[in-house]
Amino acid sequence: MSDSPRIRLGLPKGSLQETTLSLFARAGYDIRVSSRSYYPQIDDPEIECILIRPQEMARYIEQGVMDCGITGLDWVLESGADVLELADLEAPWPNFVPVRWVLAVKEDSPFETPEDLKGKRIAAEVVGMTQRYLEKRGIEAQVEFSWGATEVKPPVLADAIVDVTETGSSLRANSLRVVDVLLESSPRFVANHAAAADAWKRAKMERMLMLITGAIAAASRVGLSMNVPRQCLDAVLALLPDVGAPTISPLADDRWVDVFVIIEEKRVREIVPQLSEAGARVIVESPLNKIID
């Protein structure tokens, strides 16, 4: 076994897995996962990867079994693990957008407020989070662990549920009504306190995070480059976003300049026709892999 230093990185198994692997690929890491192994191969000899359920991740990191890893804020709080959060990895990808843990009842339920559920039965996968929520509000209720299909339990198997939702479509499909929101959660990069205090490990994590967060920053943006007549430059610049000054470079023909800017991808279809009308020519849109501030 090599004596060179390494960090042990926890990767979430399950719903976050594919998006996490795609994120690392965008950041420049090649991670190969075998269908029969919980130890993916990564093209960095200083990193050892382990696939772990997000629900367990923070606990293992707290114990030092792993140095760092990715899991949801919800599971960090549910486990009660004492870990160090180094980054919020919210991103515009499946399972990396924020989700809400909500208290919900049937649409025709008589329960209108959380206090109405005093003495009632609540099904939840996040029992600890639910109990702390109720205790904070002074509500005594019976909280039962739900093994799945939580949204179908009211009104027969439970009076209310605490469930996770991204768009609310599953709640609507099951005729459920939100009474309150317990937590908004997104994936987080968390570390063991001792590992984060180790100079070499902390530097390795920071370099990894620079690439990962750079990939996230680029996820919803594109580069636009265009040739602009000098007499049209002010009109073109007035259309560009205020965030991040564009790069202006001379061309062989000194009557023209090249303008490059990074913008939100959702603005492209609106702004490109306007740029053309303002005099820009040869407008080229290009994808971005990473944006490092």
C-alpha positions in Angstrom: 0.0 0.0 0.0 1.3 3.5 -0.9 2.4 5.7 2.0 1.5 8.9 0.1 -1.2 11.0 1.8 -4.8 10.6 0.7 -8.2 11.8 1.7 -11.2 9.5 1.9 -14.2 11.0 0.0 -17.8 9.9 0.6 -19.9 10.0 -2.6 -23.7 9.7 -2.1 -25.3 6.5 -3.3 -28.9 6.6 -4.6 -30.7 9.6 -6.0 -27.7 12.0 -5.8 -25.2 9.6 -7.3 -25.4 10.2 -11.0 -25.6 14.0 -10.7 -22.6 13.9 -8.3 -20.6 11.8 -10.7 -21.5 14.2 -13.5 -20.4 17.1 -11.4 -17.0 15.6 -10.7 -16.7 14.9 -14.5 -17.3 18.6 -15.2 -14.8 19.4 -12.5 -12.2 17.3 -14.4 -12.3 14.0 -12.4 -12.9 10.7 -14.0 -14.7 8.4 -11.5 -15.6 4.8 -12.5 -18.2 2.9 -10.6 -18.5 -0.8 -10.7 -22.0 -2.2 -10.3 -20.7 -4.6 -7.6 -18.4 -2.3 -5.7 -18.8 0.5 -3.2 -15.3 1.7 -3.9 -15.3 3.7 -7.1 -12.0 4.3 -8.9 -10.9 7.9 -9.4 -8.0 9.2 -11.5 -6.4 11.0 -8.6 -4.1 8.8 -6.4 -4.6 11.2 -3.5 -8.3 10.5 -3.2 -10.1 7.3 -2.1 -13.8 7.2 -2.9 -16.6 5.3 -1.0 -20.3 5.1 -2.0 -22.5 5.8 1.1 -26.2 6.5 1.5 -26.7 10.2 2.1 -28.6 9.3 5.3 -25.4 7.8 6.8 -22.8 10.1 5.4 -22.5 12.8 8.1 -22.3 10.2 10.8 -19.4 8.4 9.2 -17.6 11.7 8.5 -18.1 12.8 12.1 -16.5 9.5 13.3 -13.6 10.0 11.0 -14.3 6.9 8.9 -14.3 9.4 6.0 -12.6 12.8 5.7 -15.3 14.5 3.7 -18.3 13.9 1.5 -21.4 15.1 -0.1 -24.8 14.8 1.5 -28.0 16.9 2.0 -28.3 19.4 4.7 -31.4 17.6 5.8 -29.5 14.4 6.5 -26.8 16.3 8.4 -29.4 17.8 10.7 -31.4 14.5 10.9 -28.3 12.6 12.0 -27.2 15.3 14.5 -23.6 14.8 13.4 -21.0 17.4 14.2 -19.4 18.1 10.9 -17.9 21.1 9.2 -19.8 22.5 6.2 -17.4 23.7 3.5 -19.8 24.5 0.6 -23.4 24.6 -0.5 -23.5 22.7 -3.8 -26.9 23.9 -4.9 -27.0 23.5 -8.7 -29.6 23.6 -11.5 -29.5 19.8 -12.0 -31.8 17.0 -10.9 -31.5 16.3 -7.2 -29.1 19.3 -6.7 -31.8 21.9 -6.6 -33.2 22.8 -3.2 -35.9 20.5 -1.8 -38.4 21.2 1.0 -39.4 19.0 3.9 -43.1 19.8 4.5 -45.8 18.9 6.9 -48.8 17.9 4.8 -52.3 16.6 5.2 -55.1 15.6 2.9 -56.7 18.5 1.0 -60.1 17.9 2.7 -58.5 17.4 6.2 -59.8 19.5 9.1 -56.2 20.3 10.2 -55.2 23.8 9.2 -52.2 24.5 11.4 -49.5 22.4 13.0 -51.1 22.9 16.4 -54.2 21.1 15.1 -52.2 17.9 15.0 -51.7 17.7 18.8 -52.2 14.1 19.8 -52.3 12.9 16.2 -50.2 10.5 14.3 -47.5 11.8 11.9 -45.5 9.6 9.5 -42.1 10.7 8.5 -38.7 9.4 7.3 -37.0 12.2 9.2 -38.2 11.4 12.7 -35.6 13.4 14.5 -36.2 16.5 12.5 -40.0 16.1 12.9 -39.7 15.7 16.7 -37.5 18.7 17.1 -39.9 20.8 15.0 -42.9 19.7 17.1 -41.0 20.3 20.4 -40.0 23.8 19.3 -43.7 24.6 18.8 -44.9 22.8 21.9 -46.9 20.2 20.1 -47.2 16.7 21.4 -47.9 14.2 18.6 -47.0 10.6 17.8 -44.2 10.5 15.2 -43.8 7.2 13.3 -40.9 6.2 11.0 -42.1 5.8 7.4 -40.3 3.2 5.3 -41.5 4.8 2.0 -44.6 5.7 0.0 -45.2 8.3 2.8 -47.5 10.4 0.6 -50.2 7.6 0.4 -50.5 7.2 4.2 -53.0 10.0 5.1 -55.7 9.7 6.2 -55.9 6.0 7.1 -52.4 5.2 8.3 -51.5 8.7 9.5 -53.2 12.0 10.1 -50.3 13.9 8.5 -46.9 13.3 7.0 -43.6 15.0 6.8 -42.2 14.4 3.3 -39.7 15.8 0.9 -40.8 17.6 -2.3 -39.0 19.4 -5.1 -41.8 20.6 -7.3 -44.9 19.6 -5.2 -46.2 17.4 -8.0 -46.3 14.2 -5.9 -48.2 16.0 -3.2 -50.7 17.3 -5.7 -51.1 13.9 -7.3 -52.0 12.4 -3.9 -54.4 15.3 -3.0 -52.1 16.6 -0.2 -52.0 20.1 1.2 -48.9 21.7 2.8 -49.5 23.0 6.3 -45.9 24.2 7.0 -42.3 23.9 5.7 -39.8 22.4 8.2 -36.6 22.9 6.1 -35.3 23.8 2.8 -32.3 21.6 1.9 -29.6 21.3 -0.7 -26.5 19.1 -1.1 -23.5 20.2 1.0 -19.8 19.4 1.0 -19.0 18.5 4.6 -15.8 17.5 6.4 -14.5 15.9 9.5 -13.2 18.5 11.9 -9.9 16.9 12.5 -9.4 16.3 8.7 -10.2 19.9 8.0 -7.7 21.0 10.6 -4.9 18.9 8.8 -3.1 21.3 6.5 -2.5 18.8 3.7 -6.1 17.4 3.7 -7.7 20.9 4.0 -5.6 22.1 1.0 -6.7 19.1 -1.0 -10.3 19.6 -0.2 -10.1 23.3 -1.1 -8.6 22.6 -4.4 -11.3 20.0 -5.1 -14.0 22.5 -4.1 -12.5 25.2 -6.3 -13.0 22.9 -9.3 -16.4 21.6 -8.2 -17.9 25.0 -7.4 -16.4 26.4 -10.6 -18.3 23.7 -12.5 -21.5 24.6 -10.7 -20.9 28.3 -11.5 -20.7 27.5 -15.2 -23.7 25.2 -15.3 -26.2 27.9 -16.1 -24.0 30.3 -18.1 -22.5 30.5 -21.5 -20.0 32.6 -23.3 -20.9 35.0 -26.1 -18.4 36.4 -28.4 -19.1 38.8 -31.3 -17.5 41.2 -33.7 -18.7 44.8 -33.2 -18.1 47.9 -35.2 -16.5 50.6 -33.0 -19.3 53.0 -33.7 -21.8 50.4 -32.4 -19.8 49.5 -29.3 -21.7 51.6 -26.8 -25.0 50.4 -28.0 -23.9 46.7 -27.7 -22.3 47.2 -24.3 -25.5 48.8 -23.0 -27.3 45.5 -23.7 -24.8 43.3 -21.8 -25.3 42.4 -18.1 -23.7 44.6 -15.4 -22.2 41.6 -13.7 -18.7 40.9 -15.0 -17.2 43.4 -17.4 -16.9 42.1 -21.0 -13.5 41.6 -22.6 -12.9 43.9 -25.6 -10.1 43.0 -28.0 -8.9 44.7 -31.2 -9.3 42.9 -34.6 -7.1 43.1 -37.7 -9.5 45.7 -39.0 -9.2 48.5 -36.5 -12.8 49.6 -37.3 -14.0 46.5 -35.4 -13.5 44.9 -32.0 -14.2 41.5 -30.5 -16.4 41.4 -27.5 -16.6 38.4 -25.1 -19.0 38.2 -22.2 -20.4 35.5 -19.9 -24.2 35.6 -19.4 -27.0 33.4 -18.0 -28.0 30.9 -20.7 -31.7 31.7 -20.2 -31.0 35.2 -21.5 -29.5 34.1 -24.8 -32.6 33.9 -26.9 -33.7 37.4 -25.7 -30.3 39.2 -26.0 -28.9 37.7 -29.2 -31.5 39.3 -31.5 -31.0 42.6 -29.7 -27.2 42.4 -30.1 -27.6 41.8 -33.8 -30.0 44.7 -34.1 -27.4 46.9 -32.3 -24.8 46.0 -34.9 -23.0 42.9 -33.5 -22.0 40.3 -36.1 -20.6 36.8 -36.0 -22.2 36.1 -32.6 -21.0 32.8 -31.3 -22.4 31.0 -28.2 -20.0 28.6 -26.4 -20.5 26.3 -23.4 -18.5 26.8 -20.3 -16.9 24.0 -18.2 -15.8 26.0 -15.2 -15.8 29.5 -13.9 -13.2 30.1 -11.2 -13.3 33.5 -9.5 
